[in-house]
Amino acid sequence: MIRFIALVACLATLACRQAPHRPNVLVIVIDTLRADKLGCYGFPLETSPNMDRMAAQGIRFDDVIAPSSWTRPSMGSLFTGIYPRTLGIYRELGDVLGNPFTTLAEYLQGVGYKTFGMTANPNTNRVFNFDQGFETYVDSHVVFDWMGPDDQTSNQAVNRLNPARTIFKEANEWLKRQNNHPVYLQLTLMEVHEFDRGPLSLIRRDFRAHFRDQPEYKYLQTIKQVDSDIGSFVADLTSRPGWEDAIVVLVSDHGEGLDDHTSVTHARYHGYQLFESQVRVPWIIYTPDKRWGQSVITERVGLIDFTPTLLHLLNIPTLEGLDGRPLLNQDGQYTSGGRDYEITETYFRDSDKLAVYGSTWKYFENRDQWPGLDPQELYPRGVKEQGHENSQWTKQPQPAMETYLTNWESAFAKRPAVHDGHELSDAELEQLRALGYVQ
């Protein structure tokens, strides 16, 4: 709360000095989307023509590392610029985004934006406090089966999550009620996450014939479908008055293992491991007026830099103490320099792993005695990790990466998990009780 009060005072001072034009902002999070399955990141099949077009007309970060390989810690960092361990988000059962941390939506709300958020992922429902800064925030109406009682109307084991079309329709309905304010839309889509959900998958009939000769065709089908839906929504939105200079951002929170790590237990999906398939994500910034031109940032960056970068583009000051840094100046040009490596970590369920990503090597510390993995592992970037079978640590150790991780952990000590550290309404308390998080 003290941080937010300081932010409001800072933004109020800025507003008194000037009243700059504020473009509308749209952020679409495509949950579980791997960068390397998009055409603009080198995939040879046509999975993403609309996202490819936006990337070709805007700014694309080529090598982006997520701070974790599952949703809640990664999304917490994405929208605060603070590492998951500083946020206190480690595990599924009850860890929430605490009130002392300021979200992107709060920053934007503080300078006059009208804010709307909607998530198809129950991991970022308001019960986990991801509604901070939103005038309107719409939860996933379906929750994962581990979250609560066997309610046939809301249990994801027997119900589909909201598709992108529903998310976009709801956003459009909200937009109809807005007038001259700049608006911030934050939408989380789950088609790709649900690719392997059988009859509960969100894939529509007209996309089921694509890529059938590929080993992971369902994953590719969901990308093509969500790309089509994004293309239609963005084209319609940016054709409206007031959206000519909007900032449209496409990003993912983490990737998916798929068939890349057949020798490693629990590597097909995400959360348990920190392999490149699971932490290298897309990040595209598109403006319909193409005012920043086309550029590809080839330097390695972190998703931790997402919020500071967007705020810097919008000339909005941030609070001190963020772990991320702005990557672009207000002309959309990359400002070089930064961290030597990117760190990612996971404590999902029984996991306890950290990884260090460089430009040519990736180093892993597996502290959970995971079957098939060594305590320390090293691979060249781009190589599919197979644990004992192809780790290079004993052959070509990189002590600088090990030392960097040790120093990083000293600099960023773990904070206790936040469970009920934010002020809860009666409705939120009741939901937490129903889910078994509080008594």
N, C-alpha and C positions, 0 to 999 in steps of 0.2 A: 504494500500500500504506500509506503514512503517513497519507493521508486516511482510509482505512478503519479503521486502528488508532485514530485519534482519534475516529471515529464510534462504534466499539465502546465506548471508554472513556466517552464522553458518554452513550450509551444505558444502559450498566451503572449509571452514577450515577443516572440517572432511574429505573431499575428498582428500585434500593435505596430510593428515596424513596417510590415508590408502585407499585401493581400495578393499573393501570386496566383496565377492560374493553376488549378490543380486538375490534371487529366484523370479521367475515370481509369480504374485499375481492375483487371480481371486476373485472378490466379486460379488455374485449374491443376489440381493434384491428381495424377493418374496413378493410383495406388498399385504398387508391385510391378511397375514398368521398367524393364531393363533398357539401358541406352542402346545396346548393340543389336536390338531387334527392330530399330527404326532405320529407314532408308538413309536419313541424314546423318546417321552414325555408322553407316557402312553396310547395313544389311542388304543383301542383293535382291530380295523379293519386295513386292510393293505392299507393304503392310501399312504405310503411314503417309500417303501422298499429301494430305492436308497439313500435317505437322512438318513434313519436309518443306513444303512451300513456305510456311511461316518461318522456318529456320533459314531458308534461302533468302528471305527478305528482311531478316532481323539479326539478332545476336544469338549465337549458339556456343555454349560452353561444352567443350569436347570431352573433358576428363573430370567429371564431378564425382566426389566420394561422399556418400551419405554417412552421418555420424553413428548410425546403427543399422541393423538389417531387419528391424521390424518397426511397426508404425508409430507407436506412441512416443518413444524416445526420439525417433527421427523427426517426427512432426513437431514435437516440442522444440527441438533445436532449429528446425526450419523456420518457425514463426517467432522465435525470440533471438536467435543469434548466440545462444548459450549452449554449452555442451550438456548432454543428457545427465552426466554425473553431477553437474552443478545444479541442474533442475531437480535432481532427486527422482528421476524416472528410470527404473530398472526392470520392473517385472509387471506382468499383466494384472495381478490381483490387487487393484486399488491404488496403485501409484498414479498421482494426478499432477497436473501442471499448477503449481502454487501461485497464489495471488501476487506475491512480491515481484514476479517476473512479468515484464511488459511485452505484449504481443504486437505483431505487425498491425493487427486491427486496432489495437489501442492507440498506437502512434497515429494512424490515419484518422481515427475518430477524433483525436485531439486537435487536428488541424481542420476539422469541419467535414470530413467524409461521412456519408451515410453508409452503414456497413451491413452486409448480408452474408451469412455463411450457411452452408448446407453440406452435410457429410453423409455419404452412404456407408461409411465405416464406423461401426459402433465403438471402436477404440478411441475415437475422438468425439464422442458424445459429450454433452454438457456435464454429465456426471463426473467426467474426468477434467472438467474446468477448461475445455477448449473453446468455450463460448466467450471468453474474455474479449471485450472490445466490440462486440457485435450488437447492434440494435435489434436485429432478428437473427436467430440461429436455429436451424432445423436439424434435429437429431436423426440418425438412422432409426427407423421405426422397428427394425429387426435387430436383435442382438445375437452374438455368438452363443452357442449352447452352453459354454463354460461360464457365461456371465450370470446366469440366473436360473429361476425355476423353469420347469417344463411347461411353458406357456405356449400353447399351439398357435396363438395369434402373433407371437413376437419372436419365437425361437428360430434361429437361422438354420437349424437342422431340418426344418420342414417348410421354411419360407425363403423366398428370394429377397435379396437386398434391393434397394432402389436402383433402377438403371439410370444411365446418364440422361436419357430423354426426360425422365421425371425430374431429375435435378435441374435441368435446363428450363423446363416448363415452370417450375416453382420460382426460379430466379427471375424469369420473365414476368411472372405475376407480381413479384415484389417490385420490379422496376417500373411497372405501370403506375405504381402509387407514389413514385418519386418525381420531384420537380427539378429544380435547378441546382441541387447540391451535387458536388462530385461524389461518385459512388465507388465503393470497394466491394467486389464480389469474390468470395473464396469458396470454391466448390471442389469436393473430393469425390472421385469416381471409382467404382469398384469392379467394373467389368473384368479387367485383367486379373485382379486378385481372385476372382471366382471362376477362372478358366477351367479348373479341374473339378468342379462341384457337381458333375453329373447332371441330373434333371434340374438342379437348382442353379445351374450356370445361367448367366444373363445373355448368352449368345442368341441372336435371333436367327430364324430359319434362313433368311436370305444371305447370311454370312457363313453358313455351315459347309458350303461346298469348297471354300477357299483352302488352299495349302494342304489338301488331304494327303499329299505325297511326302509331307514333312513330318519328322518324328514328334514334334510338339505343335501339331497343327491347331489344336484348340487355343493354345496361348496366342498364336499368331492371328487366329480368327478374331479373338476379343480385341486385339490391338487394332485390327482393320475396322472393326465395328465402332469402337470408341473414337477412332480417328475420323470416321465419317460423321459421327454425331458432333464432335468438336468442330469440325469444318463447317457444318451447317449452322451451328450456334454462333460461332465467331463471325462468320460472314454476315449473318443477319444482324448481330449486335453492332458490328463496326460500320454497318451501312446507315445507322440511325444518327440523327443530329446529336452532336455532343460527344460522339464516340470516334470522330475522325482521328483524334490524336491520343486515343486510349493506349494504355500499356497492357498487353496481353502476355501472360507468363504461363508456360507449360512446364511442369516439373513432376518428379516422382519422389516418393519417400524412401523407397528401396527397390531392389530387383527381385529375382527369383532364380533358384538354382537350376531348375529343369533337369536335363539329362547330362549336365556338364561334369558331375562329380559322383560317378557311379560307385566309387570305392569308399565313399564316406557316408556314414550313418546320418540320417536326417539332413540331407543336403539338397533334396529335390525342391523344397519350397523356400522358406526364408526364416530368419530369426535365430536359428541355432548356430549358423556359421557366418563368417565374414568374408566369404569368397568374392572375387571380383564380379561374378554374375549377380551377386546379391547386394552389392553396395555401390556399383557404378551406375549412375542414373542420368537421365536427360535433364537439361535445363535450357529452355529457349525463351527469349524475350522478343516479342513481335509488336510492332506498331503499324497500324494501317497506313499512316502517312509516310512510313519508311524514313523518318527523319534522321535516324542514326546510321542508315545504310546497312549493308550486310557485312558481318564479321564473324570469324570463328576464333574463339579463345582456346588455344591449344594447351596452354599451361594447366597443370593440375590445380584444381580448386576444391573447396569443400562446400557441402550444402549448408554448413554453419554460416557461410557468408551471404546467404540468400536475403535475409531481412535487412542487414546493413546495406547491401547493394541496392535494393529497391528504394530504401529510404534516401540514400544518397542521390539516386537518380531524380527523386522527387524534391530534393533540397529540403528534407525534413531532418532536423538534428536528432541524434540518438543519445540515450543515456550512456554514461561512462561505464566501463566494465564489461562490455560485450566481448565474447570470445571470437566472434566472426569479424570480418573487416569488409568495407566496401570495395568491390572489384572494378567498378566503372565510375568514371566521372560523369558530370551532368550532361556531357555531350555524347554519352554512350561509349566512350573510349576506355579500353582496359588500362588500369593503373597497375603496372607490374610490381613485383616484389611481394613477399609474404612468407608463409611458413615453408620450411624445408620439406615437411611431410604432412600428410593428412592422417589423423587417427580416427578409427572407428571401433566400437565395442558393443558387446551384447551379453546380457545376463538373462536372456529369454528362457523361462522355465529352468532347465538344469544347466544352462550354458554359463560359461565364464571365460570370455575370450576378448582379446584386443588385437588389433592389426594396425600396421604402419604402412601407408601407401606412398611410394615414391614414384618417380617418373619411369624408372626401369625395373625396380624390384618391389615386391610386397612381402612383408614380414609378419608372422603370426605368432602370438603366444597363446597356447591352449592350456588354460589352468584348470580344466575340468576333467582331465584324464579321459578325453573323448575317444571312443573306439576308432582305431585306424589313423589317429592323428598323433604326431609327436608333440612334446611340450613346446618346442620351437620349430618353426617351419619357414621356409623361404622359397619363393618362386619368382621367375621373371614375370613382368606385367604381360598380360595377354594369354598366359598359359593357364589351362584348366587345372585347378588344384585337385590332386588325388591322394593327399596325405602321404603315407609311407612310400607310396609308389614313385612319386616324382619330386618330393621336397629336396631343395638344394642346400639346406642349412649346413649340413656336415661337409659339403663340398666347397661351397662359396659363401661362408658366413659374412654377414654385413654388420659388424659390431656398431657402426654409427647408428643404425636403425634401432638396435637394441638399447643403446645409450639414450637415444632421443626419446624412446618410450618411457624409460625410467625417469628421465628429467620431466617429461610431460606429466606423468602421474604425480610427481612431487609438486609440480606447479598447479595442477588441477585435482586436488584431493576430492574424494567422494563425499558428497553431502548426504545426510540421511534422506531416505525416501519420504516424499510428501504424500500422506494419505488423506487426512482431513484437515490439512493446514490452511485451506481456503475457507472463507465464510460460506456456509451452505444454507440454502433456503430450506424450508420445510419439505418442499417437493423433492429437492435433491437428496436430503437425508432419507426420505422415504424410498427413493430409488436405490440408494446405496444399501439400505437395509434389505430391500427386496433382492438385490444382487449378492447379499451376504458379506459386504465389505465392512459394515459397521453393525453394532448390536443395538 
